[in-house]
Amino acid sequence: MARGMANKAIQFYFNRQDRAVNSGRISGIKHRDYGPEVPKASDEALSAFIANFASPELSAPGIVVETTHAAPLDAMDEKMLRSFFAKDANGVWRCTAGETDEFECKEGFSLRNFSKPLRTIAGFANNRGGYLFFGVKDKPLGFAVSGLADGRFTDTDQNKFSQTIRSVLEPTPRFRVASLKLDAMTVGVIHVEPHSAKPVIASKTEGDVAEGAIYFRYSGETKAICYADLRTILDERDQRSREAILPMVQRLLELGPKDAMVANLADGQLEDGGRPILIDPQSLERIKFIREGEFDEVDGAPTLRVIGDAQTVPAEILAPVRTVREEVTVDAILRNFINRNPVEQPLSYFSQVSHEAGWILPIFYYLHLAGQSRKGAVAALQASKIAKPKTRDELIKLLNGKRTLYSRLGGHRGAAFNHITHTRNISISTERQAKEVCSALTGMGETDRTSFDLFHDLLGSSLAVWEASDGDRDLLGYIRRAASRLDELEYGALVE
């Protein structure tokens, strides 16, 4: 049922000639009227069961019906969301999922008083993930659907949810927002994924959330994590770290300490534990092929030969080397983001933005490439002595979720955006068309995620029009703002 299979498809795995399973029994399990004491199987156990399943041989000739197994539905697919609700005999919609370690119901919604939902979101992220429903009454009232009292949930941009969650929880849980119509009632839905870098911790006190607390979702409640569950999270994290580093350690053991060095491609240093070899930036650029192709001219030869371009220096006079790509311009910052080009030194692009008089440029893409966190980026800006003060301040606001590039759609811009997303075959050949398209794109939201590839193409066409023009500064401003909004949505959520 968690994978969205219909009752008939489920019956296929359990029916026998001498023991037919009525679909009503499956509905009873779904509504927790039958077998609630039986624990849910793990996802791995289910996959193994389906993969190894073999129908029992028929003892007498019969008709074999081939069943096509439905692919698992997306967590926010409407069919999946509807499967958690059903009408009772009195015509009342109820959340049949109830409240478990994966489901929580709230009757009202207010982003200003969001501390209890924040606890639940943190708890889901630290466990197996889960759904938070708004507009559903609590357990004493049988999880009856009351619907949202107003449009505050549906009118709130996901970026606002992100700002609220990010301001209190670190690392930021991954989540999606949707709404579901049940007759004339609307249910707000937030789905939280299990975080890959647990534990998620409260970074400050906010209402019912206590600074430094680690919340965990237990059956029907969210509370501070117990020692055993925290120990499990930490052990799993340590195990992943060991699995990631073991191949490198194994290779070092194979080569031996005398024949191996550690390369720091950011600093341009090779170290063997005793002395480092310093490589100048030009040489570093010339040996970058070892990351892309063969190690040597002889196919497969596992050797790196550095002749004449490396020198050893005493450790006490060694200074860090900062390799900065030449000619990091506004055009390069825009072009590489729009085309999603990987760059050798992504942090130099972020640094260059802080030196510009105008702060509206893509930054999250480059922070994502560099694996840099929001907190680390803010610290770098605060420590910089050459960043433009106003630009630095605005970037810090953007990184802290106190600034957004979103512009509410309406009128001509709203019509243009609808035309873009529904027509999808847009030709941009004039500066006026480019400005109209870029202006409309600043109103994109999380629900437009499936159109991000299209938006990149449109921005690329707009940049080509700008290049062919006489350097229209207004058009460049439109492109910068639209690209920054797309960057904020597409890569902002990936930078924790």
C-alpha positions as CSV (number, residue, x, y, z in Angstrom):
1,M,0.0,0.0,0.0
2,A,2.9,2.4,0.7
3,R,4.0,1.9,-2.9
4,G,0.6,2.9,-4.2
5,M,-0.5,-0.6,-5.4
6,A,-4.2,-1.3,-6.0
7,N,-5.9,-3.9,-3.9
8,K,-6.1,-6.3,-6.9
9,A,-2.3,-6.0,-7.5
10,I,-1.7,-6.7,-3.8
11,Q,-4.0,-9.8,-3.8
12,F,-1.8,-11.3,-6.5
13,Y,1.0,-11.9,-4.0
14,F,-1.2,-13.5,-1.3
15,N,-4.1,-15.5,-3.0
16,R,-3.8,-19.3,-3.0
17,Q,-6.1,-21.9,-4.5
18,D,-7.1,-23.0,-1.0
19,R,-7.0,-19.5,0.6
20,A,-8.4,-16.5,-1.3
21,V,-7.7,-13.1,0.2
22,N,-10.7,-10.8,0.1
23,S,-9.9,-7.2,-0.9
24,G,-11.9,-6.0,2.2
25,R,-9.2,-7.6,4.3
26,I,-6.6,-5.3,2.6
27,S,-8.9,-2.3,3.3
28,G,-9.1,-3.3,6.9
29,I,-5.3,-3.3,7.2
30,K,-5.2,0.1,5.5
31,H,-7.7,1.5,8.0
32,R,-5.9,-0.2,10.9
33,D,-9.0,-2.2,11.7
34,Y,-7.2,-5.5,11.2
35,G,-3.8,-6.5,12.4
36,P,-2.6,-3.1,13.8
37,E,-0.2,-5.0,16.1
38,V,1.8,-6.4,13.2
39,P,4.9,-4.3,12.5
40,K,5.4,-2.8,9.0
41,A,8.0,-4.6,6.9
42,S,11.1,-2.6,5.9
43,D,11.4,-1.3,2.3
44,E,14.3,-3.6,1.7
45,A,12.3,-6.7,2.9
46,L,9.5,-5.7,0.6
47,S,11.8,-5.3,-2.5
48,A,13.3,-8.7,-1.8
49,F,9.9,-10.3,-1.3
50,I,8.6,-8.9,-4.7
51,A,11.9,-9.8,-6.5
52,N,11.9,-13.4,-5.3
53,F,8.2,-14.0,-5.5
54,A,7.0,-17.1,-7.4
55,S,3.4,-18.0,-7.9
56,P,2.5,-21.5,-6.5
57,E,1.8,-24.1,-9.1
58,L,-1.8,-24.8,-9.9
59,S,-3.0,-28.2,-8.8
60,A,-5.6,-28.2,-11.6
61,P,-5.7,-26.4,-15.0
62,G,-6.8,-22.8,-14.6
63,I,-6.6,-19.4,-16.1
64,V,-3.4,-17.5,-15.5
65,V,-3.9,-13.7,-15.4
66,E,-0.7,-11.6,-16.0
67,T,-0.5,-8.7,-13.6
68,T,1.4,-5.6,-14.4
69,H,3.0,-4.2,-11.3
70,A,2.5,-0.4,-10.9
71,A,5.7,1.6,-10.5
72,P,6.1,3.2,-7.1
73,L,4.3,6.6,-7.0
74,D,6.1,9.8,-6.1
75,A,5.6,10.8,-2.5
76,M,3.6,13.9,-3.6
77,D,1.6,12.2,-6.4
78,E,-2.1,13.1,-6.0
79,K,-3.0,9.4,-6.1
80,M,-0.5,8.7,-3.3
81,L,-1.9,11.6,-1.2
82,R,-5.5,10.5,-1.7
83,S,-4.7,7.0,-0.6
84,F,-4.2,8.4,2.9
85,F,-7.9,9.6,3.1
86,A,-11.3,7.9,2.8
87,K,-14.9,8.7,3.5
88,D,-16.6,6.9,6.3
89,A,-20.2,5.6,6.4
90,N,-21.5,9.1,7.3
91,G,-19.7,10.8,4.4
92,V,-17.0,12.3,6.6
93,W,-13.5,12.4,5.1
94,R,-10.9,11.0,7.5
95,C,-7.2,10.6,7.4
96,T,-6.9,6.8,7.5
97,A,-3.2,7.0,8.0
98,G,-3.8,8.5,11.5
99,E,-0.7,9.6,13.5
100,T,2.3,7.3,13.4
101,D,6.0,7.7,13.1
102,E,5.4,8.8,9.5
103,F,2.2,10.9,9.8
104,E,1.2,13.9,11.8
105,C,-2.1,15.9,11.7
106,K,-2.7,19.5,12.5
107,E,-6.1,21.3,12.4
108,G,-4.8,24.8,11.8
109,F,-1.9,26.5,10.0
110,S,0.1,29.6,10.8
111,L,3.7,30.2,9.7
112,R,4.1,32.7,12.5
113,N,3.3,30.0,15.1
114,F,5.2,27.2,13.5
115,S,7.3,25.8,16.3
116,K,5.4,22.6,16.8
117,P,5.4,21.7,13.1
118,L,9.2,22.5,13.1
119,R,9.7,19.8,15.8
120,T,7.8,17.3,13.7
121,I,9.7,18.2,10.6
122,A,13.0,17.7,12.4
123,G,11.7,14.4,13.9
124,F,10.7,13.1,10.4
125,A,14.1,14.2,9.0
126,N,15.9,12.3,11.7
127,N,13.9,9.2,11.2
128,R,12.4,7.8,8.0
129,G,10.7,10.9,6.7
130,G,7.0,11.5,6.8
131,Y,3.9,13.6,6.0
132,L,2.5,16.6,7.9
133,F,-1.2,17.3,7.2
134,F,-2.8,20.6,7.9
135,G,-6.6,20.9,8.0
136,V,-7.1,17.5,9.7
137,K,-8.4,17.2,13.3
138,D,-6.4,15.3,15.9
139,K,-6.9,11.8,17.4
140,P,-9.8,12.5,19.7
141,L,-11.9,13.6,16.7
142,G,-11.0,10.5,14.6
143,F,-8.7,12.4,12.3
144,A,-11.6,14.0,10.5
145,V,-10.8,16.4,7.7
146,S,-11.9,20.0,8.6
147,G,-10.1,21.7,5.8
148,L,-7.9,24.8,6.0
149,A,-9.8,27.8,7.3
150,D,-8.2,30.3,4.8
151,G,-5.7,30.5,2.0
152,R,-2.6,31.2,4.1
153,F,-1.1,27.7,3.4
154,T,-1.7,27.7,-0.4
155,D,-0.7,31.4,-0.8
156,T,2.7,30.8,1.0
157,D,5.6,30.3,-1.4
158,Q,7.8,27.3,-0.6
159,N,10.7,29.8,-0.3
160,K,9.0,31.2,2.8
161,F,8.7,27.7,4.3
162,S,12.3,27.2,3.5
163,Q,13.4,30.4,5.2
164,T,11.4,29.5,8.3
165,I,12.8,26.0,8.5
166,R,16.3,27.0,7.7
167,S,16.4,29.7,10.3
168,V,15.8,27.1,13.1
169,L,17.0,23.7,11.9
170,E,20.5,22.7,10.7
171,P,21.2,21.0,8.4
172,T,18.1,22.0,6.6
173,P,15.6,19.2,6.1
174,R,14.6,18.4,2.5
175,F,10.8,18.9,2.0
176,R,8.1,19.6,-0.5
177,V,4.8,21.3,-0.2
178,A,1.4,20.6,-1.8
179,S,-2.3,20.9,-1.3
180,L,-5.0,18.3,-1.7
181,K,-8.7,19.0,-2.5
182,L,-11.2,16.7,-0.8
183,D,-14.7,17.8,-2.0
184,A,-14.8,21.5,-1.0
185,M,-12.1,21.2,1.6
186,T,-8.3,21.8,1.2
187,V,-5.7,19.9,3.1
188,G,-2.1,21.3,3.2
189,V,0.7,18.7,2.9
190,I,4.4,18.9,3.8
191,H,6.4,15.8,2.9
192,V,9.8,15.6,4.7
193,E,12.6,13.3,3.4
194,P,14.9,11.4,5.8
195,H,18.1,13.5,5.9
196,S,21.3,12.0,4.5
197,A,23.4,13.9,7.0
198,K,21.6,13.2,10.3
199,P,21.1,14.4,12.9
200,V,19.2,17.6,12.2
201,I,19.6,19.9,15.2
202,A,17.7,23.0,16.4
203,S,20.1,25.9,16.0
204,K,18.1,28.3,18.2
205,T,15.1,28.4,20.6
206,E,11.9,29.2,18.8
207,G,8.6,28.6,20.8
208,D,8.4,24.9,21.5
209,V,11.8,24.2,19.8
210,A,14.8,24.3,22.2
211,E,18.3,25.3,21.0
212,G,20.6,22.3,20.6
213,A,17.7,19.8,20.8
214,I,17.6,16.8,18.5
215,Y,14.0,15.7,17.8
216,F,13.0,12.2,16.6
217,R,9.7,11.0,15.4
218,Y,8.3,8.1,17.4
219,S,4.9,6.4,17.0
220,G,2.3,9.2,17.2
221,E,4.6,11.8,18.8
222,T,7.7,13.8,18.3
223,K,10.1,14.3,21.3
224,A,13.8,14.6,22.1
225,I,15.7,11.7,20.8
226,C,16.6,8.9,23.2
227,Y,20.2,7.7,23.6
228,A,19.7,4.4,21.6
229,D,18.3,6.1,18.5
230,L,21.0,8.8,18.6
231,R,23.6,6.2,18.9
232,T,22.2,4.4,15.9
233,I,22.3,7.6,13.8
234,L,25.9,8.4,14.8
235,D,26.9,4.8,14.1
236,E,25.3,4.9,10.6
237,R,27.1,8.2,9.9
238,D,30.4,6.7,10.9
239,Q,29.8,3.7,8.8
240,R,29.1,5.8,5.7
241,S,32.3,7.8,6.3
242,R,34.4,4.6,6.7
243,E,32.9,3.1,3.5
244,A,33.7,6.3,1.6
245,I,37.3,6.5,2.7
246,L,38.2,2.8,2.6
247,P,38.9,2.6,-1.2
248,M,41.4,5.5,-0.8
249,V,43.0,3.8,2.2
250,Q,43.2,0.5,0.3
251,R,44.9,2.2,-2.6
252,L,47.4,3.9,-0.3
253,L,48.2,0.5,1.3
254,E,48.7,-1.0,-2.2
255,L,51.2,1.7,-3.2
256,G,52.9,2.0,0.1
257,P,53.8,5.3,1.9
258,K,57.0,5.8,-0.1
259,D,55.2,5.8,-3.5
260,A,52.1,7.8,-2.6
261,M,51.3,11.4,-2.0
262,V,48.1,13.3,-1.1
263,A,47.1,15.9,-3.7
264,N,45.2,19.0,-2.6
265,L,43.9,20.4,-5.9
266,A,42.5,23.5,-4.2
267,D,45.9,24.6,-2.8
268,G,48.1,23.1,-5.4
269,Q,50.1,21.0,-2.9
270,L,51.3,17.4,-3.0
271,E,52.2,16.1,0.5
272,D,53.8,12.9,1.6
273,G,53.7,13.6,5.3
274,G,57.3,14.8,5.4
275,R,57.6,17.5,2.8
276,P,55.2,19.1,0.4
277,I,55.7,19.9,-3.3
278,L,54.3,23.3,-4.3
279,I,52.8,23.5,-7.8
280,D,52.2,26.9,-9.3
281,P,48.8,27.8,-10.8
282,Q,49.9,27.6,-14.4
283,S,51.3,24.1,-13.9
284,L,48.1,23.1,-12.0
285,E,46.0,24.1,-15.0
286,R,48.3,22.0,-17.3
287,I,47.9,18.8,-15.3
288,K,44.2,19.0,-14.9
289,F,43.8,16.4,-17.6
290,I,44.5,13.7,-15.0
291,R,41.0,14.3,-13.7
292,E,39.4,13.9,-17.1
293,G,41.4,11.3,-19.1
294,E,44.4,9.0,-19.0
295,F,47.1,9.4,-16.4
296,D,49.8,9.1,-19.1
297,E,50.2,9.0,-22.9
298,V,50.4,5.2,-22.6
299,D,46.8,3.9,-22.2
300,G,46.1,2.9,-18.7
301,A,49.6,3.6,-17.3
302,P,49.0,4.6,-13.7
303,T,51.7,7.2,-13.5
304,L,51.9,11.0,-13.1
305,R,55.0,12.6,-14.4
306,V,55.9,16.2,-13.4
307,I,59.1,17.4,-14.9
308,G,60.6,20.9,-14.4
309,D,57.4,22.5,-13.1
310,A,57.6,21.4,-9.5
311,Q,59.8,22.6,-6.7
312,T,60.2,21.6,-3.1
313,V,60.3,24.2,-0.4
314,P,60.8,24.0,3.4
315,A,57.6,23.7,5.3
316,E,58.3,26.8,7.4
317,I,58.3,29.1,4.4
318,L,55.4,27.5,2.6
319,A,52.5,29.8,2.0
320,P,49.1,28.6,0.9
321,V,48.5,28.9,-2.9
322,R,45.1,30.2,-4.1
323,T,44.4,29.4,-7.7
324,V,41.9,31.8,-9.1
325,R,40.6,31.4,-12.6
326,E,41.5,34.4,-14.8
327,E,38.8,36.7,-16.2
328,V,35.9,35.8,-13.9
329,T,33.4,38.3,-15.4
330,V,29.7,38.9,-14.9
331,D,29.3,37.3,-18.4
332,A,31.2,34.2,-17.2
333,I,29.2,34.0,-14.0
334,L,25.9,34.1,-15.9
335,R,27.0,31.9,-18.8
336,N,28.4,29.1,-16.7
337,F,25.3,29.0,-14.5
338,I,22.8,29.1,-17.4
339,N,24.7,26.4,-19.3
340,R,25.3,24.4,-16.0
341,N,29.0,24.3,-16.9
342,P,31.3,22.8,-14.2
343,V,34.2,25.2,-13.3
344,E,37.6,24.5,-11.8
345,Q,37.4,27.0,-9.0
346,P,33.8,27.6,-8.2
347,L,34.5,29.7,-5.0
348,S,36.3,32.2,-7.1
349,Y,33.0,32.9,-8.9
350,F,31.2,33.4,-5.7
351,S,34.1,35.7,-4.5
352,Q,33.8,37.7,-7.7
353,V,30.1,38.3,-7.1
354,S,31.0,39.9,-3.7
355,H,33.3,42.3,-5.6
356,E,30.6,43.5,-8.0
357,A,28.7,46.7,-7.3
358,G,25.4,44.8,-8.1
359,W,24.8,41.7,-6.0
360,I,22.1,40.1,-8.1
361,L,24.0,37.2,-9.7
362,P,23.8,33.4,-9.3
363,I,25.8,32.2,-6.3
364,F,24.2,29.0,-5.0
365,Y,25.2,27.0,-8.2
366,Y,28.9,27.8,-7.4
367,L,28.5,27.1,-3.7
368,H,26.9,23.8,-4.6
369,L,29.8,22.9,-6.9
370,A,32.3,23.7,-4.2
371,G,30.4,21.8,-1.5
372,Q,30.3,25.0,0.6
373,S,27.6,25.6,3.2
374,R,25.6,28.7,3.7
375,K,27.3,29.3,7.1
376,G,30.7,28.9,5.5
377,A,29.8,31.3,2.7
378,V,28.6,33.9,5.2
379,A,31.8,33.5,7.3
380,A,33.9,34.0,4.1
381,L,32.0,37.2,3.2
382,Q,32.3,38.6,6.7
383,A,36.1,37.9,6.7
384,S,36.6,39.4,3.3
385,K,38.4,42.8,3.3
386,I,37.8,43.5,-0.4
387,A,34.1,42.7,-0.8
388,K,31.8,45.6,-1.6
389,P,30.0,46.4,1.7
390,K,26.5,46.7,0.2
391,T,26.9,43.6,-2.0
392,R,28.3,41.7,1.0
393,D,25.3,42.7,3.2
394,E,22.8,41.7,0.6
395,L,24.4,38.4,-0.1
396,I,24.4,37.6,3.6
397,K,20.7,38.4,3.8
398,L,20.1,36.1,0.8
399,L,22.2,33.3,2.3
400,N,20.4,33.6,5.7
401,G,16.9,33.5,4.0
402,K,16.1,37.1,4.7
403,R,16.1,38.1,1.0
404,T,14.6,36.6,-2.1
405,L,14.6,37.3,-5.8
406,Y,10.9,36.3,-6.1
407,S,8.5,38.8,-7.7
408,R,4.8,38.2,-7.4
409,L,3.2,37.6,-10.8
410,G,0.2,39.5,-12.0
411,G,-1.3,41.3,-15.0
412,H,0.9,41.2,-18.1
413,R,3.7,39.4,-16.4
414,G,1.4,36.6,-15.1
415,A,0.0,36.1,-18.6
416,A,3.5,36.0,-20.1
417,F,4.6,33.4,-17.5
418,N,1.5,31.2,-18.2
419,H,2.2,31.5,-21.9
420,I,5.9,30.4,-21.4
421,T,5.0,27.4,-19.2
422,H,2.1,26.2,-21.4
423,T,3.5,26.9,-24.9
424,R,7.1,25.8,-24.1
425,N,8.2,26.6,-27.6
426,I,9.2,30.2,-27.2
427,S,11.4,32.0,-29.7
428,I,13.4,35.0,-28.5
429,S,14.9,37.2,-31.2
430,T,14.5,40.8,-29.9
431,E,15.5,42.7,-26.8
432,R,11.9,43.4,-26.0
433,Q,11.0,39.7,-26.1
434,A,14.0,38.9,-23.9
435,K,13.0,41.5,-21.3
436,E,9.4,40.2,-21.2
437,V,10.5,36.6,-20.8
438,C,13.1,37.4,-18.1
439,S,10.7,39.7,-16.2
440,A,8.1,36.9,-16.1
441,L,10.7,34.3,-15.0
442,T,11.3,36.2,-11.7
443,G,7.9,34.9,-10.6
444,M,8.7,31.2,-10.9
445,G,8.1,29.0,-7.8
446,E,8.8,25.6,-6.5
447,T,5.8,24.1,-8.4
448,D,7.6,25.0,-11.7
449,R,10.6,22.7,-11.0
450,T,9.8,20.5,-14.0
451,S,10.3,23.6,-16.2
452,F,13.8,24.5,-15.0
453,D,15.4,23.0,-18.1
454,L,13.2,25.2,-20.2
455,F,14.0,28.3,-18.1
456,H,17.8,27.7,-18.6
457,D,17.2,27.5,-22.4
458,L,15.2,30.8,-22.4
459,L,17.9,32.5,-20.4
460,G,20.5,31.2,-22.8
461,S,18.5,32.7,-25.7
462,S,18.2,36.0,-23.9
463,L,21.9,36.1,-23.2
464,A,22.6,35.5,-26.9
465,V,20.3,38.5,-27.8
466,W,22.1,40.7,-25.3
467,E,25.5,39.7,-26.8
468,A,24.2,40.7,-30.3
469,S,22.9,44.0,-29.0
470,D,24.9,47.1,-28.2
471,G,25.4,46.0,-24.6
472,D,21.9,46.9,-23.4
473,R,22.4,47.3,-19.7
474,D,18.7,47.1,-18.9
475,L,18.4,43.8,-20.7
476,L,21.5,42.5,-18.8
477,G,19.8,43.5,-15.5
478,Y,16.7,41.5,-16.5
479,I,18.8,38.5,-17.3
480,R,20.7,38.8,-14.0
481,R,17.6,38.9,-11.9
482,A,15.8,36.0,-13.7
483,A,19.0,33.9,-13.5
484,S,19.4,34.6,-9.8
485,R,15.8,33.6,-9.1
486,L,16.3,30.3,-10.9
487,D,19.6,29.8,-9.1
488,E,17.8,30.5,-5.7
489,L,15.1,27.9,-6.5
490,E,17.2,25.2,-8.2
491,Y,20.4,25.2,-6.2
492,G,19.5,27.2,-3.0
493,A,17.8,24.1,-1.5
494,L,21.0,22.0,-2.3
495,V,23.2,24.4,-0.2
496,E,22.7,23.6,3.5
